[in-house]
Amino acid sequence: MWSDDKLQALRARFAEGTGGESGDPEFARIARLIFRDGDRRNPPYAGMPTLLDAPVRDGDASGLDVALYGMPMDLAVTNRNGARFGPRALRSIERVGPWNDALGNAPVHEMAVADLGDVPFRSRFDLHKSLDDITAFVDRILAAGALPLGVGGDHSVSHAVLRAVGRDRPVGMIHIDAHCDTGGSYEGEKFHHGGPFRNAVLDGVLDPERTIQIGIRGASGYVWEFSYASGMTVVHGREINEIRLPEIIAQARAVVGDGPVYVSFDIDSLDPAFAPGTGTPEIGGLTTREALTLLRGLKGLNIVGGDLVEVAPAYDATNNTAHAGAQMLFEILSLMQFSPGLSKKA
């Protein structure tokens, strides 16, 4: 029962305490990282915005564990454009992190992480040059010994990243999306945002038998035969209500195994109720809570890179899509801290 003695005990313990003090050992460990100057932190609404409030590096990944970067390019869309503004929109989001309450870490403070800025595209008009520019940029990140975590841009950028990440050996992939993105050529162009993972498999940089695609739905399933023919595992959006999330997580972990894995999160995997600001919205998608559960269930996998794509902020006056995108980016970054590849590096 509540009593005056209990009140006095709480007053004695907390009345003069600062926001950076805690008697809980784990809370205290995180607080020591974040409140390095006592109870003072930089206001989240002040200063130069960066991805996940990480420090800025101008294209230099040396000494980093994870390099954040933007890919503001949407020359390969088949529906609405605007994802070129995705990196800028995510940089404008405040109050994502720094502590991951589910995974128990503060990745920007516990790893060497920086925002390298955007890929320096040679042309705003040439799709093929732009994709080559992305590959070259990620090559430099990998050469510096960092893991790449990028923000698109349309989903064609993932193939360009995989050409670098999977160059020495094909990687597995956890792909959370409304669409399989394994379509063929349309109107003479095969490098559109609906076909990056067909291209990646045929280039030998993506292992289809270690690839799982989660949340797939919509009226375009007839163009994704390649996913099934190549041996990818496809979990349809309609199955999310039929199969428990822990079972889907277990399936994903079994598919990718212990080998290197890339995580690609398309914001249109979320239902438009949560993320309307995207080029190809599909109703019947994941909730933000379901998406968080899926990602957090991947802790401990050998994640060697990732991306968050297809945020087109012009279609969302609420900014909720960019907020959801920044949170999913934070979750992937948080997972990277537990990657065996990163542990070996340390």
N, C-alpha and C positions, 0 to 999 in steps of 0.2 A: 504494500500500500504506500502511496506517495506520502511523504512526511517532510517536516521542516528539516530534519537531520539530513535527509537525502538532498534537499535543496541546498543546504549549507555546504554539503560535500561537493556538489556540482559547482557552486560558486567558488569554492576554494581551488578547484581544479581548472575551471575554464574562464572565470570572469575576466582575468587579465591576460588570457592567452591570445596569441596572434594566429592568423590564418595558416601560418607555416609550421605550427607546432602540433604534435600528435603523440599520444602515448602508445598508439598501435605501431608495432615495429615496421610493418609493411607500409602503412600510411606515412610514417616518419621517413622511410627510405625515399619514397616518391617526393615528399615535401622538400627534402634536402636538395633534390635535383632541381625542383621548380622554383622554390623560394630561396635562391642563393643569396639574395640581399635582404634577408629578414622577411618582412611581410609585404614587400613591394614587388610588383610585377609590372611589365609594360602593359598599358591598356590595349585590349584586343582591337580597338577601333582606331588606333594611332600607328603612325609609322608607315613604312613601305610594305604593302601586302605581298606575301609570298605563299607558295604552296605549303599548307599545314604550318605556317609561321616558322618555317625552317630558315636558317641563315642563308645568305645569298652567296653564290659563287658564279662568276661569269664563265660558264662553260668548263670549269676546271673541276674534275672529279677526283683528283689526287688525294689520297688519304681518307676518302669517304667509304663508309659501309654501303650506303644507299644514296643514289643520285636521283633526285626528283627533277623532272623537266617537262616542258610543254611542247605539244605538237599542234600548233594552231593551223590546221589544214583540213578543208572539207571539199576538195575537188572531186571526190569519188562518190558523192551521195547519189542515191536513186530517187529520193523524195525531197524533203525539205532541207535546205542548207542552214548554216548557222553554227555548226559545231566548231568552226574555227575560233569562236569566241569562248569555247569551253575552258581552256587554261586560265584565261583572264577572269572568268566568272568564279572558278574555284579559288583563285588567289584572293578574291574579295570576301570570301567566307571567313568569319571569325568564330571563335569558340568551338572548334573541333579539336578534341584532345585538350591538353597534352597527355592526359592519363587515359589509358584504356582500362575501364573498370572491369571488363570481362576477362581480358588476357593478363591483366596485372602488370602492365609495363607502360613506360613513357618513352616511346621510340625515338622521338626527336632529341630527347635528353640522354638516352642511354646508348644510342648509336651515333656515329658520325654521319649526319644527314645534312644535305644542303639542296637548295633550289638552284639549279644551274641556268635557269632562264629557259628560253624557247629555242628549238632547233632553228638555226639560221638558214632559212630557205633561200635558195638562189632565185626562185621565181614564184610569184603568187599565182601563176597561170598554168604551170607545167606539172601535171600529176606525177609523171615518171621521175623527173628531177627531184621533186619533193620527197618521194618515197626513197630515192637513193640518198638524199640528204639525211633522212631519219636514220637509215642504216649506218651511214658514216658517223653520225653523232653518237649512236649507241655503241658502235665499235670503240670509240674513244673512251666511253664510260667503262666498258669491259676491260680495255687495256689498262686502265687505271686501277683495276681491281675492285670496282664498285658494282653493286647490283642496280640495274636500271628500273625505275618506276615512273612511267610517263602518263601524261594527261593529253587526250586528244580533244578535238579532232574527230574525224569520222573513223570507222572501224578498219578502213584500209590500212591505217598506220600500223596495226598489229603485225601484219605480214612483214612490213619493213623492219620492225623491231626483231621479229623472230629470225630474219635472215642473219642478224648479228648474234643473237642469243643462242640459236641452234646451229651455228656454222660448224662447230667441232663435233657435235653429235645432236641428233634430233631430240627435242625435249617433249615431255608430256604437257598437258594443258588442262586447267580447270577453267571453263568458259561459261560465264553466267550471262544470259542474253535471252531476248525474245526470239532471235533468229539464229539459225545454224551458221550462216555466213559461209556456206560452202557451194555457192552457186557458180555457174559457168560464165562464159563471156556474154555480155549484152552489148549489142550495137557496136561490135568491134573492140570492146574494152573488157579485159578480164581482171583488171586491178581495181575494181570498184569495191565499195564497202560491204557488198553482199557476197564476196568471194575470197576474203583473205586467207581462210584456213584451208580451202582447197589448194590455193596457190602455195601455201606453206608446206603442206604435205608433199605436193608434187616437186617442190624444191628440195625436199629431203631434210627440212629443218624442224618439222613437227611430226611426232609419232602419233598416228591416229589411234592406235590400239591403247595408248596411254592418254587419251583425251576424252573428257566427259563434258557434255554440253547440257546445261541445266536451265530450265525455265522456258523452253522452246514452245512457241505457239503462233497463232495467226494463220493467214490464208495462203502462205507461200511455201508450205511444206513440200509441195510437189517438185520444187527446184533444188531440194537438198538431198537427193539420192546419194550424193557423194559421201555424206556423213556415215550412212549405213554401209555402203559398199566398201569403204576404207577401214571400217572396224571401230569407228567412234561410238561411244556410249551416249545416247540421247535420252534425257529426262524431260518429258513434256510438261508444260505449265499445268495442264489439267491433272497431271499425276501428283502435283504437290499436295493436293487435298486427300489423295488416296494413299500415298506413301508417307510415312512419318519422316520428318526432317532428319532425325538421327540415322535413319536407314539410308537416306540419300547421301548424307555425309560419309557414312561407312562405305557406301558404294564408290563415292568419289575417291576416298583414300585408297581403296583397293585397286581402282583403275590406274591411278598414277603411281602407286607404289612408292619406293624409296628413291627413285631416280629424280633428276632435275625436272622441275615443273614450272610452267608459266601460268600466271593468273590473269585472265582478261575479263573485265567487268564492263559490260555495256549497260548504260543507265536505263535503256529501254527494257531491261529485264524487269524493272520495277513497274508496277501498274501505273498508268497515267494519273491515277488519283494521287500518287506520291511523286511522280516525276513526269509532268506533262511537257517539260522543255527538252524535247528530243525530236530527231528528224523522222523516225518511223515508229510512233507509239502504237502499242498493242494492248488492248484491254485484257484482263484476266491474268495480270502479272503478279510478281512477288510483292509482298509488303516490305517496308523497310526492316521490320523486325525479323521477318523470315530471311531476308538477305544477310542481316547481321549474324543470325544463327548459323547460316551456311558458311560464311567466311570464317567465323570464329572456330568452327569445327575443323578447320584445316591446320590448326596449330601443330607445328613440328614437321610439316612437309618440307621437302627440299626446294623451296621457292627461289628461283634464280632470276626472276623479273616479273613485271606486271604492268598493267595499264588500266586506266579508267577512261572510257570514251563516250562519245555521242551526246554530251551535254550541249544543248543549243539554247542558251538562256533567253533568247528573244521570244520564245513561245511560253514563257512562264513568268508572269508578272509578280509572283510571290517569292521567287528566288529559291523555292523549295528544292527544285531539281539540282541546282548547284550545291545546295547544302547537303542533300543526300549524296551527291557525287563526292564531295569533300570527305564526308564520313566514311564512305566505302574506300576511298583512297587511304584514309588513316588506318582502316582495318587491315588493308593489304600491307601497308608499311609496318604495322604492329606485328603481323605474322612473320615478316622478314627477319625480325629480331630473333625468332626461334628456329630459323632455317639452319639445318646442319651445315650447309655450305658457308654460312656466315660464321658459325661457331668454329669451323676449322680455320677460317681466316684469322679469327681472334687468337 
